[in-house]
Amino acid sequence: MYSISRKKVLMIFLTFALLIGMFSNTVAVYANEPAVPTAVVPEAPQNLRIVEGSITHNTVTLDWDLVGDEEAPNHIQIFHEAEDKYLTYGNRWNKIVGGLQPETTYRLYITWDSKKPKSNVIEFTTLADASEYKEAPLPAPLNFQVTDVTASTVSFKWIGSPSANGYDFYANGKWITGIWDGSNTYTYTLTEEQAIASTELAFHVGAQSAVEGQPTITSVPSNTIKFKWGELSAPQDVQAVTANLTTAALGWAPVAGATNYKIYQNDELIGSSSENRYTATGLQEGESYSFTVEASNPLWQSAKSNAAVVVPGANYTNVTYFAAWSVYDRQFQPADMDVSKITHINYSFADVCWEKFGTGSTPCQVEIDEEDDSTIIPLQNRYVYDGEIVLGDQEKDIESLQAFTNLKSVNPDFKLLVSVGGWSWSKHFSNVAASELTRRTFAKSTVDFVREYNLDGLDIDWEYPVEGGETHNIHSPNDKENFTLLMQTVRAALDAAGSEDNRYYLLTIASGQGDNFVVNADLANSSSYLDFINIMTYDYGGTWENIANHNAPLYYDTNLPKPNKARNNVLGGVNGHLAGGVPEHKLVLGVPFYGKAWSGCEAPGQYVECTSFPAGSWERGVYDYSDIISFIGKDGFERYWNDAAKVAYLYSPDKEDGTFITYNDLTSMLYSSSLVKSKNLAGVMSWEVTGDRTEDLLTQLNRDLPINGIANENALAAPEGIELTAVDYTSLTVKWDSVADATDYEAYIDGRYVGSTDKTEFRFDQLTSSTSYNLHVLAVSKEDDNITAVSAYSDVLNARTSTVSSGGSVTPPANQQELKNTVDKQKDTWTVSVDKDAAVSAIKASTNPSFTLTVDNGAPAVNVNIPKEVAAALAAAGAKAELIIKWNGVSYVFPAKDLGHNADIRISLNVEDQKSAGAVLKPGMSALTGAIELTVAAAGANGTYHAVPQLDGAKILLTLPASNIAETQLSGIVYLPDSNSFRPVATKIVKQADGSLKVELDAPVSGIYMVVATSFNYTDTNISWASDAINRASSQLIVFGESTEIFGSSSQISRAEFVSIIVRGLGLLPNNAEQQTFDDVDDQSLYAEDIAIASALGLVNGKQAGKFDPDGTISRQEMAVVLYRALVLRNQAGSAQDNVLDHFNDNAQFSTYAIDAIEQIVALNIMNGVSATRFNPEGNVTKAQAVVAIMRLLDKLES
């Protein structure tokens, strides 16, 4: 996404690189020698050469024959010829290639802006790295805080320091004691003098690493905790970090000495928090709320804080990026910004130091000219350690950051953050996140950087963890886990700093729009440490492809001739993040202030194959919005509108053999704002501010997504009252209430625009029979055919087309009957009680066995109470009778037999984020849905409800948004809290025409259900006869590897693991009534539950009385017996077949107990011999062999 603009680089950096290179050089082809023979096209850059003496261990300086006058930039692209891989760019002022590897041979060529034609190729070898690198100092203990206060003691905790083996505790500057027990806690007893009211106290802790025979290493102090005995300060810097239509996320500076906080809404206590954050929910759009916070500990309570006032729907977040290079060719200064229209400025970009250099050729430590104060770079005038943040532009960043600080006089409320990384400078994030030491170094550097430059926080733009980004980026499979650890560490450091500075410091990230980023950045977990996430929902098309695609299509256009088109749009990115566990109030929608362009495009331009790219405003194929709108009506350019994607584009048949420019205009902003409100997001982010010089786009976003607490009185209301009026096997018809000031309405199916009407009714045609669809409409207002306002979505209506019978006739629509009920709305749970008399009457009178209860999506959690008389009436309605509960887009289907217990029934539903069950997920698994907690309980004689142990036929139906995750990688699981484990459940997945996935989960027990994506990349499974079975079994979570990389294909499988695989494959779940019957199986061992299940069902026996031998091997004939018993369990075992084993020469070695089983298993081709004539009954089974046999068994059972 983000790229660093070509700009002049300080000559001091050139000089530094040249001086280093003068000491010694080894080059395969010298600059003044003939280059490697290469056919050179005259239009290519000429005479590429190496500047003599410029080669170092990680840089080289190039030169070529410059063209034009001294102001001609001579922009070039630099490639590694061996892999035809892009390395970096250069120009007249920037000829250094940095980020190279020591003692590595490179063959480079250059091109002008387009990739062809190529210059000659030069070859050289970088020097050995003779540099000395220092390890970062021992980090201070992190986030030192109070945990308890009594009349005479204060208890503390902290996060320990890597490699520390002791800690020194200080009170009022005096050493008190050492802590060596590894607890990272200490309780201090006050002296009599200290335990007097208003006595000032100060505490800190330091780390030490003491090794016998070596000097003791000590850290700098932790954050200091200061308070007066008997007093707590009121919380400072209380603010609404984000606010959407229903939620306000609050943050404040941690209070020294506090252990808890009370949160008040309009002076009414609404909750408490042990941390300096709280999310207020259930708010009403347009109402004003005043939030205050009190700090407390077991003895004291502070005064209330100053109030933070929030108006949901009028306090949106509006972030824009300011690129550091804007002050050069763009001639755009911080003072040129109207900061009254934004809430956050992300100054981009800072870099990360690694081995003394930033990502490129700039040294981290800056040499100081004693006579020139301008050469002093704070934090970089000494050795800079690996993982520290450094300025990206040492000439202009300090000046620009100070200029932004000065703008606070215009708008004191805007937040200034520095964004670190970006597309060009993300190379070393993987290294930084990989160890506790470098994570702590980065976190300390964050605090130092924020304080030095008077920032409000940090934005981390890691492009990208695990995969993607620049070709030179470092990646690791561990990036996912380390991403979360890095965010956790930085969050703790910022909170600790905030407790000293009385500030709430922000931590945000920029996220890729793909579902892979959601998984690779572990957003389900890492988002809990972030204040918000700026999703980069743009760059869906660009110079990496010849097809003229749109840069930021909001919705799915069926005409786009590309794979994954249903997913690759703004809505797809938003849905992927929300489904991946990002809370709505933490997601900020990215909008581009630039467009993409192609040349050599035949009419009509859109979606055609083009041949080249125009020059662009500042880089090839990219135009600023302000430039694009100036083209309209000139050089043959006409404006067009894509009604499906909701984006504008220009096309000129006269310009460069046909030029196409896609961009998001004012109308696109209307639809972007509609999407933000419809998905209840926190606001918008734009890249980048100089693209909108007229401020047209920014002004439109401010109007539709106010940031100042004043609601837009002219906003169109969302249509209400949407309902189904007609159902056919190929169509669905809906109607809704009219909206004041609306001139038209737009209809959408599964998030895709299908048409508009000026009526309040719409028929969706050309549908598939027996298929469920999500339908919604929105209102628009037009003046002279120009759209001037767009509403949020109506409620989303889930409807199903009717079924075509086998004879070709149409089955009448199954109009499911809604059961009458009453709702008791409590803060945490809504109780829905079915009306006994009305429901019984309705069930008896209905010819349709399907009945529904629809719960409002605003319910935080749900208890559905069903009187036993209603359950009995359902059971009497026939074998197909069922109750369907619909809530938040999910349908819960319960056959009547699951409710017939001659008792009142309570069905409890709750959906939380993935962390509710995420702790048990293994590496290679990522949650795609929230944790769906389902409990069916029956009332006992005393009125106490007890969970029904087994459910027979219950299902959970939901829809996943279109993504690039294959259906074979998805699996449903149930988390069982009693055993703290998860089990796979039967899962059916049907891909819809728009790429979304209809998912049906079996729900055989009460538990917590999730849909997960699996991705296992084992290095030892490339076995022709086994790889497919292993991949399927792994994806279905039937079997797991020995590690993230090793499956253990050739390892002999243990009896315990074999039993576990077959139990999981058969979908058998533990029952609390099952008891372990084997003395040698530890109840807490990994496979204990599976062994108990298999034993209870007769699948396995012990080796001898009371002994199972879980770690022992299993023979091939023993495996055949277990597989045969599984057939018997499923009632699919046949009779023995004569002569089927005659071709085995070793059949005399078969044990008597196993012969019938082997006959059946071989006849069904579940097992074969180890050769054509040998079965090897006593041979031990490998893990790969076991998986293949079990998967064949499961395939047979399903056939």
Buried (B, 14 or more C-beta within 10 A) or exposed (E): BBBBBBBBBBEBBBEBBBEBBEEEBEBEBBBEEEBBEBEBEEEBBBEBBBBBBBBBBBBBBBBBEBEEEEEEBBBBBBBBBEEEEBBBBBBBBBBBBBBBEBEEEBBBBBBBBEEEBBBBBBBBBBBEBEEEEEEBBBBBBBBBBBBBBEEEEBBBBBBBBBBBBBBBBBBBEEEBEBBEEEEBBBEBEBEEEBBEEEBEBBBBBBBBBBEEEEEEBBBEBBBBBBBBBBBBBBBBBBBBBBBBBBBBBBBBBBBBBBBBBBBBBEEEEBBEBEEBBBBBBEBEBBEEBEBBBBBBBEBBBBEBBEBBEBBBBBBBBBBBBBBBBBBBBBEBEBEBBBBEBBBBBBBBBBBBBBBBBBBBBBBBBBEBEEEEEEBEBEBBEEBBBBBBBBBBBBBBBBEBBEBBBEBBEEBEEBBBBBBBBBBBBBBBBBBBBBBBBBBBBBBBBBBBBBBEBEBBBBBBBBBBBBEBBBEBBBBBBBBBBBBBBBBBBBBBBBBBBBBBBBBBBBBBBBBBBBBBBBBBBBBBBBBBBBBBBBBBBBBBBBBEEBBBBBBBBBBBBEEBEEEBBBBBBBBBBBBBBBBBBBBBBBBBBBBBBBBBBBBBBBEBBBBBEBEBBBBBBBBBBBBBBBBBBEBEEEEBBEBBEBEBBBBBBBBBBEBBBBBBBBBBBBBBBBBBBBBBBBBBBBBBBBBBBBBBBEBBBBBBBBBBBBBBBEBBEEBBBBBEEBEBEEBBBBBBBBBBEEBEEBBBBBBBBBBBBBBBEEEBBBBBEEBEBEBBBBBBBBBBBBEEEEBBBBBBBBBBBBBBBBBBEEEEEBEEBEEBBEBBBEEEEEEEBBBBBBBBEEBBEBBEEBEBBBBBBBBEEEBBBBBBBBBBBBBBBBBEBEEEBBBBBBBBEBBBBBBBBBBBBEBBBBBBBBBBBBBBBBEBBEBBBBBBBBBBBBBBBBBEEEEEBEBBEEBEBBBBBBBBBBBBBEBEBBBBBBBBEEBEBBBBBBBEBEBBBBBBBBBBBBBBBBBBBBBBBBBBEBEBBEBEEBBEBBBBBBBBBBBBBEEBEEBBBEBBBBBBBBBBBBBBBBBBBBEEEBEBBBEBBEEEBEBBBBBBBBBBBEBBBBBEEEEBBBEBBBBBBBBBBBBBBBBBBEEBBEEBEEEBBEEBEBBEEBBEEBBBBBBBBBBBEBBBBBEEEBBBBEBBBBBBBBBBBBBBBBEBBEE
